[in-house]
């Protein structure tokens, strides 16, 4: 058995042991693996969806960061429902690479998984960007907080820049942007506070793009 399969078997065993009273539907790598920003210091980030779990649970175990959802809550996440916390909503695009990052799929729920993966992210893009901007407006424009998770601003700004050209929301980003993200993730605490102004400018670009979507929506008949 390959090292990759061994890791998956280990993770499945851990998930089922931690949620021993719940039925696992599917699990996939999220975070750095989903976004192509893995470094040697990256944790193992997982999304796990259960048929009978109520709400959302976050757990840390043996170097793993686990984001566990009941199926209904996960559907709400992918629909960008304002009933869920912003932090969960702004990572909904990690599911775009779920098939290639799949760790486990319960065959009894294969059709449900396929329905979810067939949803076009463009349909929820306006609400996704609203959630993203609301979350980071508080963090950057109001609190001026220099924290590690700000790297997602680089990521989403790059995706939107490409989207303007292709009309496709693709989480794959250029090597140049990946390297910028990796540098920020490694050195964020020592980077000059001027980076906050850079983030403010990038958020404005994303907000301006969001406004064009509003205009397009308003022109639809």
N, C-alpha and C positions, 0 to 999 in steps of 0.2 A: 504494500500500500504506500502511495506517495506521501511525502511530508504534508502536502496541502490537504489531502484526504484525512490524514491523521489529525490535523488541527481541527478540521470540520467535525470529525467524530468526537473529539475532546469537547468542543464547544457545545455540540448538541447534548452530550451527556451532562454538561454543567447546567445548561438551560433547563433541561427536563428535571434535573435534581433540585434546582433552585425553585422551580415552579411545579412542584411535584403533584399538586392538585389541579393543575390546568392543562388543557390540551393544546399543544403547540401546532399552529397552522403552518407558519413559515418564519424563517429567520434569514437575515442577510447582513453583510458588512455595510455599515454606514460610515459617517465621519471621513477620515482621511482616505480610506480605501475607496469609498464611493466617489470622492471628489478628485482622486488622483494626486493627492498631496501627502503621500506617506513618506515619513522619514524614519530613521533608525530609533527615534525616541517616541514614535507614535504608539498610542495605546491601541487595543483591539476594541473597536466600537461596533456594537450590534443593535439592530432593531429586531425584536421578536414579537410576533403577533399570535395571540391566543384566542381560542373560540369562546372561552368562558371567563375571561379576566375582566373585571370591572375597571374602566378608566385607564390610567397611565401610571406606570411604576418605573422609577429609575433606580438601578442597583449597580454597585461596584463589587467585582469579585475576581480575585486572582489576575489582576491586570486588565480586566475587561470592564468596559462601560456599557451597560445593558439598558436599552430603552424599550420597555415592554408595554404593549398595547393590547387592549381587548379589540376584537375585530371592528366593533362599532366605532370605537375611538380612533382606530387607524383610518377608517373610511372618512371620518370627520377631518382628520389631519390632512388627508390627500384632497379633500374638498375645500380646505382652508376655512374651516368653520371657526367663527369667532367665539365659540364655546370652549375652545382649547387655549392653553397658554401660548403666547407669541413664540416663545423659545422652541416649542415643538413644531409650530407652523412654518418657521423660517428654514427648517431643514427638510421640508417635504420633497424637495427636488432630489434628495438622495435616493429616492425610489426609482428614479429614471434609469439607474444602473443595477436595479435589484436582481434582474435575471442573471447577469454575469457575476454578481457578487453573492449569489444565493448559497446559503449554508445548508438549509433544510427546507423541504416542501412536503407537507402531508398530502399524499395522493388523493385523499378524500376531499380535499379542499382545492384541488388543482384548478377547477373552473373559476372559483372565486379569485384566486391569484391571477389568473389570466385576464379576468375582467378588469382587475385593478391595473395591471400593466398595460392594458389597451387604452386607458384613459389618456387623452391628449393633454399634456401639461399646459398648452397654450390657453385652454379654456379657463384655467384657474390662475393664469399668470397675473392678471390685474390684482386679484385678491392676495396672491403670494407677495407681490411687490409692495402692496399696502402694508401687509404685516411686517415685511422686512424693513421698510422705511420707518414704520412706527417704532419698532424695536430699537433700531440703531439711531433714530433721531434722539431718543431719550439717552442712549449711551454716549453718543458722540456730540451732538449739538447742545444738549442740555447739561449732561454730567461731565463731558470731555474726559471720559474714562479711557485710559490706555490699557486694554486688556487683550489677552491672547486671541479670543474669539473674534476680534475685529478683522481678522484676515478674511472672513467671509465677504467683507466689502470689496476687497480686491477680486475675489472669485466671482461674485454676482455682477460686478461692473464689467468684468471681462466677458462674461456670458452675454450680457445685454449688448455690449459692443458688437459681438458676433451676430447676435440675433437681428440687429438692425440691417445687417447685410444678407443674412440667410433666411430670416423669418422662422428659424428653428431654434428652440431652446435646448442647447446641448451643454451638459455639464463638463464636457471635455474642454480644457483650456490650454493655451500655449505653454510651451516649456518656459518661456520668459516669465510669464505670470506665475507659474508653479514655483520657479526659483525665488521670485519675489515673496511669495507666500511662505515658503520654507524658511527664508531668511527672517521674515517677521516673526514666525512662530518660534524660532530658535532664540531670537534676540529682542523680543518685544519689550522686555523690562528695561533694557538699556538704550533702546532707540530714542532719539530726540523727540521731545513732546511736539515738535513741528509736524509729526506724522498725523496728529489730530486734524490739522488744517487740510492735509492731503485727503484724509477720509471725508471731511466735510465736503470737499470739492467733488469727490466720487459719488457721494450720496446725492448731491445736487444733480449730477448727470443722470443718476438712476431715477430721481424724482421727475426730472424733465421728460425722460422717456415715458414714465408712467402717465404723465399729462397727455402725451400724444396718443396713448391708448384710449384715454377718455374722449379725446377728439374723434378718434376713429369710431368708437362706440356710438357717439352722438350722431355720426354721419350715416350710420346703418339704417336701412329702411325696412 
